[in-house]
Amino acid sequence: MAIKIAFAASPAPVAQTARAALIGRYGDCPVDEAEVIVALGGDGFMLQTLHNTQDIPAPVYGMNRGTIGFLMNEYRESGLLRRLEQAEEAKINPLYMHATCVDGSTHKALAINEVSLLRAGPQAAKLRISVDGRLRMQELVCDGALVATPAGSTAYNYSAHGPILPIGSDVLALTAMAAFRPRRWRGALLPKTAKVRFDVLEADKRPVMADADSRSVLNVACVEIGSDPLITHRILFDPGHGLEERLISEQFS
């Protein structure tokens, strides 16, 4: 029996061309009827697809029609049904972000890779960090800080010299960006159940923005972050090229 596939593609011409070719070969069905969703684009589009389909039980199989494609499989038009049948599944929980702004407004978002706080002005940010309601750092002077999942640990987190986390680990990475004081502090490893709170000090003088997978909130006063166990994203990879193998390989490249 043929697998019911829904094809989604980024606006890029190369992705749209690939989608048309694949639909011509394998057909297409509505997303809410699909057994598998095939996403064509780069990592950004993969994250967008996972967010858009989080209430749909079908897993997502990505094929790279973008740039880096860390979350994607190699693009090939032929043999797709066999690849889908043999694919390995990785399950990940996103982070939630609850942000309160200086004006009192509140904003919520989910992030598969990371939630980051970034200075939004010429001066460094000043952040107070609490974990599970306990004050852990009175003042961090920095360009920013982030909390990353294992799936997102090779993205912004790794660029900020944070650790790469094994995909099956129940750990989150808290990483500082360009820390000025304490000068050598780069972050901490926290259990997946940890609830992290950042309070922005001198928010009017040193504005800070918060970002959850490219969804930004300006002028935040405090941000609470934690893993959301009630949401599970299912991602499919070709055998031997799953997230666990990619995370290990990245450390030896």
N, C-alpha and C positions, 0 to 999 in steps of 0.2 A: 504494500500500500504506500502510495506517495506521501511524503511529508508535506503538511500544509505550511507554507512559508509566506511570511509577509516581508517584503523588501522595503527598506528605508534608506535614503541616501542624503548626503549633505548637498547644499546647492552647487558645489563645485562641478563644472562640466564633466570632468573625468568620472566623478561619482554618479552623476545622472546618466551618463552613457553606459556605465557598468550596470546600473539598475535596469535600464531598458533591455540590455542584452540578456540579463539573467531572467527577467520576467518572460521574455520571449522563449526562453529555454525551459523554465521550470514553472511558469505560471505565478500568480500572486493571489493573496487572499487578504481580507481585512485583518488588522492587527488583533482585534479581540477574538478572532477565530483561529489564529495561527498556533501551530505547535512549536515553531521556531521563528524568531525575528532575526533577519540578516541585515546588519547595519553596514553601510558602505560609506567610508569617509576616514577621518583621522580620529585620534583619541578624544578630541573635543566633541566630535559628533557622537562617539560611542557613549560618553558620559551623558550627553543630552538625551540619547535614545534610552539609556537605562533609567534616567529620571522620568521620562515621558511614559515609560511602560512599567513603572514599579508596581502598579496595581494589576498587572496582567501576569498570569503564571508562566507564560512561555519564556524560555531562556533566550539570550541574545548572543548571536554569533557574528563577530565583526570581521570584515575583510578590508584591508588597508587600501584606501584610495585617497589618503592624506599624506602626511609627512613622516612622523616617527612611527606611529602605529604600535605603541607598546601593548595596548589592550586589544590589538587586532591580529587576525591571521593573514597569511599571504593571500593576495588576490589571485584566484584562478577561476575561470568560467566553467571549466569541465570538472566532473567528479564531485559536485557539491553535495549531492544526496549521500554519497558514501562518507564524505568528510563529516557531515552532520551526524550520521549514525555512529561514527567512531569517536566523536568529540569527547573530550574530558570537561567536566563541569567544575567551576570554582564558584563558591558562594561567599558573598561579602555583605556585611552590614554597613550602611552609611552612617555618617555623623549627623547629628542635629546641631543647628546653631540657633540660639535664642539671643537676639541682640536688642539692647535697649539704648536708644539714642539720647543725646543731650536734651532734645526737646521733649523727651518722655515717650515718644512713639516706640513701638516694639515690632520686631520683624523676625520671622522664622524661615529657615531654609534647611535643606539637606545637602550633604556633600559626600561624594563617593571617595574622592581623593583626599582633600584637606579643607579645614577652615583656617583662614589666616587673618591676622590683624596687621595692618600696614600703616605706617605714618603717612599722613595726607597733607603735610606741610613741610616747610624747610627745616624744622627742628625735629630731633629724635623723639620718638614716642616714649612715654613713661607708663609702664604697666605694672599692676600688682597682680600676683598669681596665687589663686587658691585652688586646692584639689580636695574634692569631697568635703568642702566646707572648712578646711583647715588652711590657714595662711601658710604658703610655702616660700614666697618671695615678696618682700615688702616693696621693692622697686627694681624693675628691669628697664634700663635705658637702652633703646635699640631702634633699629629700623622697623622691626616687627617681630612677630612670633606666630607659630602655626601649630596645629594639632593634625597629624596625618594618620590615616589608616594604613595597614600593611599594603593594600592595593595601590595607595597613593604615595608610598614611601620613596619610590624612585622618581617622583615628579618634582614639584617645588621643594619638598622636604630634602631630597638628595642634593639639589642645587644649593641649598642653604647649609650643606655639610651635616645634615641629619642622617641617622642610620637607616639602612635598608632592613625592613622587617620581613621575616618569612610569612608567606600568605596565610598559613594556618595558626599563626601565633595570636594569642589573646592579649595583644599589646598595642598601645598607641604611642606615637612619637610626638613629644612636645619639643619643638626646635626653635631656637632664637635666630634672628637674622641680624647680622652685624651688631652684636651686643657690645655696647660701650661700657656698661657697668651692670653687673660684674663683667669685666672685660673678657674673661676666658669662658664664660658660661655659654654653652651651646644648647642646653636642653636636658630632657629627662625621658626615660622610658616609663610608661604608666600602664597599669592593667586596663584591659579593655572596658571594664566597668567604671573606670574613673570618670568623675564629673569635674571638668576644668572650668574655672571662672577667671576671666581677665577683667580687671577694673582699670579704666583709663584715668590716669592722674593728669591734672592740669589739661583737661580735655579742650577747653576753649583756646588755650595757648598752643597746645600740641595736638591738633586734630588727628583722629585715627579712623580708618575705614576697616570694615570687616568684609571678608569675601568667602563665599561657599561655592566652590566649583564655578567661579566666574560670575556669581550673582552677588553684587556688592551692596553694602549698606554704609552710608557716609555718617560721619560725626557720631560714632558710637561712644557710649559712656561705660557700658559693661557688656560682656559677651559670655554666655554659658555654652559649653560644648560637651557632648558625650556621644557614645555609640548608641544607635537605635536598634535594639534587637528585634523589634517588631517588623522591620523591613529587611528583606533578603533579596539581593540581586543575584541572578544566575547568569554566569558568563561561560560560553563554550570556547574551547581551544582545541586545535589539532593535537593528536597524541604526541607527547614529548616536547610540546611547545607551550605548555600551560603557564599560569602565573608563577607557580612555585619554581619551575625551571628558569623562567625569565628573570626572576628576582635573584636567583643564585648566579646566573650567568652575568648579570649586570655588575656584580661585585668583582668579577675577574676580567672585565673588559678594559 
